[in-house]
């Protein structure tokens, strides 16, 4: 690996991949969408090139002179219009794969998601071979699966593609923040103290970035690798956040029906105020599942050694606090805290 192009380089995971590659001594070219927020690349000495995966004419120049591609550009959201998911996550990925085919690269690391994998029953941990069964989940899940399948088809046709499936990343530099970071922030800011059945596999974004680089070095062509760490219930995650943030909040567990009503009220509040909802009823329905994953393949074949989640959670919250995301002051946070006080719930 002499020179690598990273798409989505200004994003949360992409910027960490850029840093990891630079630490490895790799010559990196960072493809950035014109007008994109570049705060994640501040202070990073890297070659930047404008590019848009929806504009195929911009991709050949971006790949010129590179021998490796890390394709991370994608729409990671739960609130975008449906067309945007299909345009970016599906057609954009097609454009990038065709450009990579013409460039005749030595290695391609294609970033999918655990959303592109199937789920086993109950709390059983899914793995890379679990058959996809989430067709009715949401457009993000569907388009990540469809684009992953296209990447695997290119691999079967001889392209040197390795697929990585990150779990739920969190950590320093989550400027947007991502959906996972938003969960952490809402609990840390005491804007949410209500949990329900369900769980995630959480992982430090730096470990995800390291997994990408290891996949380029050691990953087998046409294989998928889950990049994750620990499976936790939502209640366990919320309690770990309160511990790391040093706040006194008791997490209340509610039935699914009530949780969906709670999400619906957040949506109504967001429409009224023009803000993003803390949670929506669709998110509740999806995260009510046990999104648990077996990460042993990446540890065994790539040598990925994840950071203890308690350590990286503390580091993430310190960063959020330093950057002014904690504490947060808005009318809904005030309302939530007042509700906790009046009802004598959520307080230790």
C-alpha positions, -999 to 999 in steps of 0.1 A, spaced: 0 0 0 18 31 -13 -9 57 -20 -45 54 -8 -77 73 -16 -102 76 12 -137 87 2 -159 102 29 -126 114 44 -142 143 63 -167 120 80 -165 105 115 -150 71 105 -133 84 74 -112 110 91 -100 84 116 -91 61 88 -71 90 73 -52 95 106 -46 58 110 -31 55 75 -9 86 80 4 70 112 13 39 91 33 61 68 9 57 39 6 85 13 -31 95 17 -54 114 -6 -86 125 11 -117 129 -11 -140 156 2 -174 167 -10 -173 203 -21 -187 225 7 -186 197 32 -178 203 69 -140 196 72 -136 201 110 -126 164 113 -96 171 91 -85 202 109 -48 201 116 -43 169 95 -15 173 69 -31 154 40 -37 159 3 -73 169 -3 -92 164 -36 -128 175 -43 -150 146 -54 -186 135 -54 -197 98 -57 -228 111 -75 -205 127 -102 -186 98 -119 -164 123 -138 -148 134 -105 -138 99 -95 -112 90 -121 -90 120 -112 -94 112 -75 -81 77 -80 -53 86 -104 -20 74 -90 -35 54 -61 -31 17 -55 -56 13 -27 -92 26 -21 -110 29 12 -146 36 2 -165 52 32 -187 79 16 -223 71 25 -254 87 41 -255 76 77 -287 90 90 -322 80 101 -340 112 90 -330 118 53 -355 117 24 -358 82 9 -344 92 -25 -312 104 -8 -304 70 6 -308 53 -28 -288 80 -46 -258 81 -22 -256 46 -7 -266 26 -38 -259 46 -70 -230 65 -55 -213 32 -45 -219 18 -80 -202 48 -95 -172 44 -71 -169 7 -78 -169 12 -116 -143 39 -113 -122 16 -91 -125 -12 -117 -111 11 -144 -82 22 -120 -70 -15 -116 -62 -11 -79 -43 -35 -57 -68 -35 -28 -103 -20 -21 -117 -18 14 -155 -13 11 -173 0 41 -207 -15 45 -224 -18 80 -237 -43 104 -271 -30 90 -262 -50 58 -262 -83 78 -290 -105 90 -301 -109 126 -304 -141 145 -334 -148 168 -335 -132 203 -302 -122 218 -280 -146 197 -250 -128 182 -252 -126 144 -220 -130 123 -208 -124 87 -227 -154 74 -261 -146 89 -286 -143 60 -300 -108 56 -336 -106 69 -342 -69 75 -360 -59 44 -387 -40 63 -363 -21 87 -356 13 70 -341 28 39 -306 31 54 -305 -6 63 -319 -16 29 -295 5 8 -265 -6 28 -274 -42 22 -280 -37 -15 -247 -18 -20 -228 -45 -1 -242 -71 -24 -230 -52 -54 -195 -49 -39 -194 -86 -33 -205 -92 -69 -176 -71 -81 -153 -92 -59 -166 -124 -74 -158 -109 -108 -121 -105 -98 -118 -71 -81 -97 -72 -49 -125 -61 -26 -127 -67 12 -159 -57 30 -159 -43 65 -191 -41 86 -187 -15 114 -210 -18 144 -222 13 163 -192 37 165 -186 64 191 -156 85 201 -138 118 197 -145 139 167 -182 131 163 -190 166 152 -224 160 136 -231 140 158 -238 105 144 -269 85 156 -247 66 181 -231 98 194 -266 114 197 -277 86 219 -247 92 242 -253 129 242 -290 127 250 -283 106 281 -253 126 292 -274 158 289 -303 142 307 -325 148 277 -334 111 277 -336 87 307 -360 61 293 -348 28 280 -366 -2 266 -357 -38 254 -330 -39 228 -293 -37 225 -262 -27 203 -227 -37 197 -207 -6 204 -171 1 194 -146 30 196 -143 47 162 -105 45 164 -108 7 166 -131 8 135 -104 28 117 -77 4 127 -99 -24 114 -101 -8 80 -63 -6 77 -59 -42 89 -85 -53 64 -63 -38 36 -33 -56 49 -47 -90 59 -83 -92 47 -93 -120 23 -108 -110 -10 -146 -113 -11 -148 -117 27 -168 -96 52 -154 -86 86 -175 -72 115 -157 -44 132 -172 -42 167 -165 -47 204 -191 -53 231 -227 -63 230 -247 -42 255 -284 -37 262 -298 -2 259 -301 0 296 -265 -10 301 -253 15 276 -273 43 292 -260 34 326 -224 33 313 -229 68 299 -242 82 332 -212 67 350 -187 81 325 -204 115 325 -206 116 363 -243 124 364 -270 111 388 -298 97 367 -317 65 372 -326 49 338 -362 40 336 -372 10 314 -405 13 296 -427 -10 275 -422 -9 237 -456 7 230 -449 35 255 -415 40 240 -429 44 205 -454 70 218 -424 87 234 -406 87 200 -437 101 183 -438 130 208 -402 137 201 -410 139 164 -438 163 170 -416 185 191 -389 184 164 -414 195 137 -425 224 159 -391 236 168 -372 227 136 -347 205 154 -337 169 152 -357 145 174 -339 127 201 -356 95 190 -384 86 166 -410 58 167 -393 42 137 -359 42 155 -375 27 186 -389 -1 165 -355 -8 149 -334 -5 181 -359 -26 200 -342 -55 183 -311 -72 198 -284 -59 174 -257 -82 188 -228 -94 167 -199 -119 169 -167 -100 163 -143 -129 166 -135 -132 128 -119 -97 127 -100 -104 159 -88 -138 146 -80 -130 110 -71 -93 111 -57 -91 146 -81 -63 157 -79 -57 195 -107 -34 206 -102 -8 233 -122 -14 266 -155 4 261 -154 21 295 -121 38 285 -132 50 252 -166 62 265 -149 84 290 -127 97 263 -157 104 240 -176 123 268 -145 143 277 -143 154 240 -180 162 238 -177 183 270 -146 201 258 -163 209 225 -194 223 242 -219 195 234 -222 189 271 -240 205 289 -268 213 264 -295 239 271 -327 239 252 -364 239 261 -369 202 257 -339 194 281 -354 218 306 -388 201 302 -373 166 306 -355 176 338 -386 193 352 -406 161 345 -380 140 363 -382 163 393 -419 166 395 -425 129 390 -395 119 411 -383 96 384 -349 92 367 -331 107 397 -307 88 420 
